[in-house]
Amino acid sequence: MEMRLVYITCASKSEAENIGKQIVRERLCAAVNIIDNMHSFYWWKGKLEENREAILIAKTREDLVDELMARVKELHSYECPCIIALPVVDGDTDFLAWLKKETRA
C-alpha cells in the first residue's frame, strides 16, 4: 500500500489546527504536523503577495488522497489552496503499518 505526505498551506495556525483536527477525526489521515509562521511570496490575481502562513502536513494512504483533498478544500478559507500529495518512497515499517491501521478502511 502506497503512502503519501500531503502538503497544505493555510492562512493561519488556527486554520491549520481546525483542518488538521477534522481530517484526523475523519480518519482521512493518521496524523498531521503544523509548522507555523512560514513567510510566503506568491502571485495571486496578477499581484505579488507576501504573507505569513502555516504549513499543514498530513500523513495518509494513496487511496485516501482524493477524498482528503476534497475535504480540505471544503474546510479551507482560500479560493485556491495549495494541496500537494508527495509519495513516501521508504519509511520505518512499524510507522507505515501504524499509518495504515489508523486511517479509514
SEDO-317864 format. One record per residue: x, y, z negated of N, C-alpha, C in turn; residue in one letter. Coordinates in pm, whole numbers, plus 32768, in hexadecimal, padded with zeros to 4 digits. Example, Ala and Ser with C-alpha at 12.3 -4.5 7.8 and 13.67 -1.06 7.14 Angstrom:
2
85277DC77CF484CE7E3E7CF485287EB67CF4A;85057F1F7D3C85577F967D36850A80037CEDS;
// end
This chain:
105
80557F8A80008000800080008059807C8000M;803D80D7805C808981518069805C81B98002E;80BD82037FCD80A1826C7F6C80C482F37FAAM;8086835C7F75809B83E37FA780A984467F34R;80FB84AC7F4B80FC85237EF780B2858D7F47L;805185CD7F0A800486347F4F802986BB7F11V;806487107F64809487957F3C802687F97F59Y;7FFE88457EF17F8F88A37EFC7FBB89267EBBI;7FA789977F027FC08A177EC27F3B8A507E91T;7F408A927E1D7EC88ACA7DDE7EE18B5C7DBAC;7E748BA77DAD7E7D8C367D907EB38C527D04A;7EA18BF37CA87ECC8C097C1E7EDE8B837BD7S;7F1D8B8B7B637F2D8B127B117EA58ADC7AE7K;7E498B357AC57DC58B067A987D7A8AC17B0AS;7D868AF37B857D468AAF7BF57D868A257C09E;7E0A8A1D7C027E4F899D7C0F7E23893C7BA2A;7E15896E7B277DE789197AB97D5988E77AD1E;7D00893E7AFD7C7689167B167C6D88AD7B84N;7CB188C57BF27CB088657C617CF387E37C36I;7D6687EE7BF57DB087787BC97D6087207B6CG;7D22875C7B087CD0870D7AAA7C5E86C77AF2K;7C1F870C7B507BAC86D17B957BD6865B7BECQ;7C4286687C387C6985F97C917CA185837C42I;7CDA859C7BCC7D04852D7B767C8984EA7B39V;7C2A853B7B077BAD85027ACE7B6684A97B33R;7B6584D67BB17B20848B7C1A7B7484177C51E;7BEB84077C187C49839D7C3F7C6F83A07CD2R;7C6F841A7D0A7CA2842C7D917D3A842C7D90L;7D73843E7D1B7E0384327D067E1984017C78C;7E8F83CB7C5F7EAD83967BDA7EE284027B7CA;7F2284687BB67F6084D17B657F7B854A7BBCA;7F8985BD7B797FB486377BBE8020867B7B6DV;807086C97BB280D187237B7380B387B07BA3N;80C688107B4B80B0889C7B6D813188E97B54I;815A89337BB881CE898C7BAC81988A197BBDI;81A38A697B5681688AEF7B5681CB8B587B85D;81958BC87BB281DF8C427BCE823E8C367C46N;82128BEF7CAD825F8BE77D28824E8C6C7D72M;82B98C9F7DAC82B68D1A7DF982A58CF57E8CH;82388D217EC982178CF97F5282128D717FB0S;82448D5B802882358DB8809881F48D6A8109F;81918DA2814C814F8D5B81BA80FF8DBF8210Y;80E88D94828A80948DE382E380028DBC82CCW;7FAA8E2182C07F1B8E0882B57ED18E7782FDW;7E888E4F83667E388EAC83B67E8B8F2183E9K;7F038EFF841D7F598F63845B7FA98FB983FDG;7FA58F9B837C7FEC8FED831980478F9582C4K;80C08FC682AA811C8F7E825380EF8F9281C2L;80D08F25818080A08F2780F681108EFB8097E;81088F2B801D81658F037FB281148EF37F32E;811B8E7C7EF780CB8E5E7E7F81148DFD7E25N;80E28DF37DAB81088D897D4F809D8D1D7D5CR;80C88CA17D62806C8C317D6D809A8BC27D0FE;80498B5A7D06806E8AE17CBC806F8A6D7D1EA;80CB8A117D0880D389977D5A808F89277D0CI;803A88DE7D507FF988687D18802887F17D6BL;8062878D7D2A809087157D6F803F869F7D39I;7FF6865F7D927FA285ED7D6C7FE3856C7D9CA;7FDC85047D4A801484807D6B7FA184227D86K;7F9D83EB7E027F29839D7E297F4D83317E8FT;7EE882E67EB77EF682807F207ED682BE7FA7R;7F118287800F7EFA82B980967E6682B680BBE;7E1F824E80957D93824080BC7D3682A28076D;7D6782EB80117D1683507FCC7D3483DF7FF8L;7D9883F0804D7DC5847780717D5684C980B2V;7D0F849381127CA784E181557C3B851080F3D;7C1084B6809C7BAA84D980397BE085407FD5E;7C5E852E7FAA7C9C858C7F4E7CA486177F8FL;7CD1861D800C7CDE869F80507C5586E2805EM;7BEE869780807B6886D0808D7B3887088007A;7B5286BE7F9B7B2786EB7F167B7287697EECR;7BF4876C7F067C4387E37EE57C0C885C7F30V;7BEC884C7FAE7BB488BC7FFC7B3088ED7FC1K;7ADD88927F8C7A6088BA7F4B7A7A890E7ECEE;7AE188EB7E847AFE892B7E047B5689A77E10L;7B9989BA7E7E7C018A1F7E907BC88AA87EB1H;7C0B8B117E857BDF8B997EA17C0F8BCC7F29S;7C768B8F7F617CAC8BBF7FE07C548B938055Y;7C4C8BE880B97C078BC881357C4D8B57817FE;7CD38B5681797D258AF381BF7D978AC68163C;7D798A7081007DE38A4980A17E4C89EF80E0P;7EC689FC80AD7F3389A280D47F1E891F808BC;7F0388B580D77EF5882E809F7F4187D380FFI;7FB3879F80D1800A874F8127802B86CC80E1I;8013865D8125803185D980EE80BA85AB8121A;810D858180C48194855280E281A184BF80BDL;81DB846D811481E983DF80F5824F83C68086P;823183648033829083367FCE82DC82C3800EV;835D82D8802383B08276806983D88203800DV;83F282237F90841E81BF7F3083FD81F27EA5D;8402819C7E4383E781C57DBA83EE81507D5CG;83E9816F7CDD83E981097C75836D80B17C84D;837E80307C8E830D7FD67CA682A67FDA7C36T;82D27FEA7BBA82737FF47B4B821E80727B58D;825D80E37B7A821381607B8B81B081547BFFF;81DB811D7C6F818381107CE2810D80B37CC5L;8124804A7C7880B87FF07C4F8055803A7BF5A;8089808D7B99803380DD7B417FE0813F7B95W;801E81807BF57FD881DF7C4B7F63819A7C93L;7F7D81247CC87F1480D87D0D7EA380B47CADK;7EC680897C337E62805F7BCF7E0A80D37BA2K;7E42814C7B9A7DFA81BE7B617DAB82107BC7E;7DAD81E87C457D5E822D7CAA7CE681D77CCFT;7C8682167D0F7C0A81D27D377C2381517D80R;7BD380EC7D647BDE806B7DA97BA180767E34A;
// end
